[in-house]
Amino acid sequence: MFAVYAARIDAEQPLNGLETGDRPAPPKRDGWTTVTVRAASLNHHDLWSLRGVGLDESRLPFVLGSDVAGVTDDGREVLVHALVADPDRGGGDELLDPARGMLADALCGGLAEFVTVPARNLVDKPASLSFEEAACLPTAWLTAYRMLQVRADVRPGHTVLVQGAGGGVSTAAVTLAVAAGLRVWVTGRSGPKREKARALGADAVFETGQRLPDRVDAVIDTVGAATWEHSLRSVRPGGTVVVAGATAGALVKTDLFRLFLQQITIRGSAMGRVGELRDLVALCDARGVRPHIDSVHRLESARAAVERLESGDAFGKVVITP
Ligand SMILES: NC(=O)c1ccc[n+]([C@@H]2O[C@H](COP(=O)([O-])OP(=O)(O)OC[C@H]3O[C@@H](n4cnc5c(N)ncnc54)[C@H](OP(=O)(O)O)[C@@H]3O)[C@@H](O)[C@H]2O)c1
């Protein structure tokens, strides 16, 4: 089958290791289902893999891609929960399974014509969502959904700051926060991206690191080192900073005086449960909430798609269709 894979690891120039071409179809496994991929979307995770973060050279060549929507052999239209995990090993919570991994990491990724996934990871795609839209939901959108709905401790009327304007998780967080009745503030690195965030529904937009007119109830941060201190300065006493990414670096300085005197809660968040993905899909179906898609590329042109993600110029999700 045709697939997009990491052939080499290059920490500095991740695209150097990217190849497209024939790869063996994923092997059948008991309890797993084959899905014919109709659309897949890119995530920063694919760049991390090409850089060798979380990917060992011994596993090369390695088919990339965790976000998939497609059709099963018996004709079911589905999207695929991107986390391969066993709730039993996690004490009832799949997110706490010590052996959990992303779809691509578990066996063979979704930037391909076919993917094989555990049957429990299949979520029915409503007819109202296109395959391209559905393929945006399992990673960035589910992560943003859980950050807001479960981890941020916010309710309608609260103000949330989303760090970063155009990222997959950021655009999801803005759209979902607006749908949830929150006041939404966004920081972005460029004027055009800030304006696009406003078009998604942000109530106010700011330059990265700019002092805000007031403190917010919660911060959604997937940027990391470039925004971390601003996140802690921007949250109100007793507020919450939810962190799920570190695109700009994972090693940060934290003012402990501020942390304990302002009684700030910092929460890590990673992906979401399969049931939460079903709830997110139901929200999109019922309320017409839709992912913002930056661009759609053919599988054969996947290099251009990954270049777009790596450039930092994308606004929203980069989608690939076989
Ligand atoms: N924990 C999880 O389960 C989970 C799930 C999904 C993603 N993630 C992580 O979340 C992060 C974002 O993922 P993504 O797929 O949304 O990536 P992405 O589409 O590449 O987004 C990058 C975002 O980071 C911002 N950014 C990057 N460098 C910056 C800098 N130096 N200063 C300020 N802002 C900067 C960009 O802001 P502008 O738009 O303003 O340029 C953009 O919003 C990644 O680190 C990823 O690994 C984690």
Ligand as a Chemical Component Dictionary entry (heavy atoms), coordinates in Angstrom:
data_LIG
# 
_chem_comp.id                   LIG 
_chem_comp.type                 NON-POLYMER 
_chem_comp.pdbx_formal_charge   0 
_chem_comp.three_letter_code    LIG 
# 
loop_
_chem_comp_atom.comp_id 
_chem_comp_atom.atom_id 
_chem_comp_atom.alt_atom_id 
_chem_comp_atom.type_symbol 
_chem_comp_atom.charge 
_chem_comp_atom.model_Cartn_x 
_chem_comp_atom.model_Cartn_y 
_chem_comp_atom.model_Cartn_z 
_chem_comp_atom.pdbx_ordinal 
LIG N1  N1  N 0  -0.948 16.277 25.211 1  
LIG C1  C1  C 0  -1.555 15.818 24.118 2  
LIG O1  O1  O 0  -2.285 14.848 24.155 3  
LIG C2  C2  C 0  -1.357 16.559 22.843 4  
LIG C3  C3  C 0  -2.267 16.418 21.799 5  
LIG C4  C4  C 0  -2.083 17.210 20.659 6  
LIG C5  C5  C 0  -1.002 18.074 20.587 7  
LIG N2  N2  N 1  -0.120 18.130 21.623 8  
LIG C6  C6  C 0  1.022  19.065 21.582 9  
LIG O2  O2  O 0  0.515  20.380 21.498 10 
LIG C7  C7  C 0  1.395  21.190 20.722 11 
LIG C8  C8  C 0  0.624  21.846 19.595 12 
LIG O3  O3  O 0  0.222  20.856 18.697 13 
LIG P1  P1  P 0  -0.498 21.246 17.340 14 
LIG O4  O4  O 0  -0.716 19.985 16.590 15 
LIG O5  O5  O -1 -1.627 22.136 17.662 16 
LIG O6  O6  O 0  0.739  22.017 16.661 17 
LIG P2  P2  P 0  0.817  23.171 15.670 18 
LIG O7  O7  O 0  -0.405 23.082 14.802 19 
LIG O8  O8  O 0  2.130  23.077 15.079 20 
LIG O9  O9  O 0  0.708  24.497 16.565 21 
LIG C9  C9  C 0  1.747  25.239 17.005 22 
LIG C10 C10 C 0  1.188  26.400 17.864 23 
LIG O10 O10 O 0  2.215  26.847 18.692 24 
LIG C11 C11 C 0  2.360  28.236 18.575 25 
LIG N3  N3  N 0  3.799  28.548 18.637 26 
LIG C12 C12 C 0  4.813  27.790 18.162 27 
LIG N4  N4  N 0  6.003  28.360 18.441 28 
LIG C13 C13 C 0  5.732  29.492 19.131 29 
LIG C14 C14 C 0  6.541  30.517 19.703 30 
LIG N5  N5  N 0  7.874  30.476 19.622 31 
LIG N6  N6  N 0  5.927  31.529 20.337 32 
LIG C15 C15 C 0  4.571  31.576 20.426 33 
LIG N7  N7  N 0  3.748  30.638 19.887 34 
LIG C16 C16 C 0  4.323  29.619 19.248 35 
LIG C17 C17 C 0  1.747  28.648 17.253 36 
LIG O11 O11 O 0  1.253  29.952 17.435 37 
LIG P3  P3  P 0  0.827  30.947 16.213 38 
LIG O12 O12 O 0  -0.332 30.303 15.554 39 
LIG O13 O13 O 0  0.454  32.196 16.907 40 
LIG O14 O14 O 0  1.995  31.064 15.314 41 
LIG C18 C18 C 0  0.656  27.585 17.086 42 
LIG O15 O15 O 0  -0.543 28.031 17.679 43 
LIG C19 C19 C 0  2.516  20.267 20.247 44 
LIG O16 O16 O 0  3.610  20.426 21.126 45 
LIG C20 C20 C 0  1.919  18.884 20.377 46 
LIG O17 O17 O 0  2.891  17.886 20.560 47 
LIG C21 C21 C 0  -0.276 17.401 22.731 48 
# 
loop_
_chem_comp_bond.comp_id 
_chem_comp_bond.atom_id_1 
_chem_comp_bond.atom_id_2 
_chem_comp_bond.value_order 
_chem_comp_bond.pdbx_ordinal 
LIG N1  C1  SING 1  
LIG C1  O1  DOUB 2  
LIG C1  C2  SING 3  
LIG C2  C3  SING 4  
LIG C2  C21 DOUB 5  
LIG C3  C4  DOUB 6  
LIG C4  C5  SING 7  
LIG C5  N2  DOUB 8  
LIG N2  C6  SING 9  
LIG N2  C21 SING 10 
LIG C6  O2  SING 11 
LIG C6  C20 SING 12 
LIG O2  C7  SING 13 
LIG C7  C8  SING 14 
LIG C7  C19 SING 15 
LIG C8  O3  SING 16 
LIG O3  P1  SING 17 
LIG P1  O4  DOUB 18 
LIG P1  O5  SING 19 
LIG P1  O6  SING 20 
LIG O6  P2  SING 21 
LIG P2  O7  DOUB 22 
LIG P2  O8  SING 23 
LIG P2  O9  SING 24 
LIG O9  C9  SING 25 
LIG C9  C10 SING 26 
LIG C10 O10 SING 27 
LIG C10 C18 SING 28 
LIG O10 C11 SING 29 
LIG C11 N3  SING 30 
LIG C11 C17 SING 31 
LIG N3  C12 SING 32 
LIG N3  C16 SING 33 
LIG C12 N4  DOUB 34 
LIG N4  C13 SING 35 
LIG C13 C14 SING 36 
LIG C13 C16 DOUB 37 
LIG C14 N5  SING 38 
LIG C14 N6  DOUB 39 
LIG N6  C15 SING 40 
LIG C15 N7  DOUB 41 
LIG N7  C16 SING 42 
LIG C17 O11 SING 43 
LIG C17 C18 SING 44 
LIG O11 P3  SING 45 
LIG P3  O12 DOUB 46 
LIG P3  O13 SING 47 
LIG P3  O14 SING 48 
LIG C18 O15 SING 49 
LIG C19 O16 SING 50 
LIG C19 C20 SING 51 
LIG C20 O17 SING 52 
# 
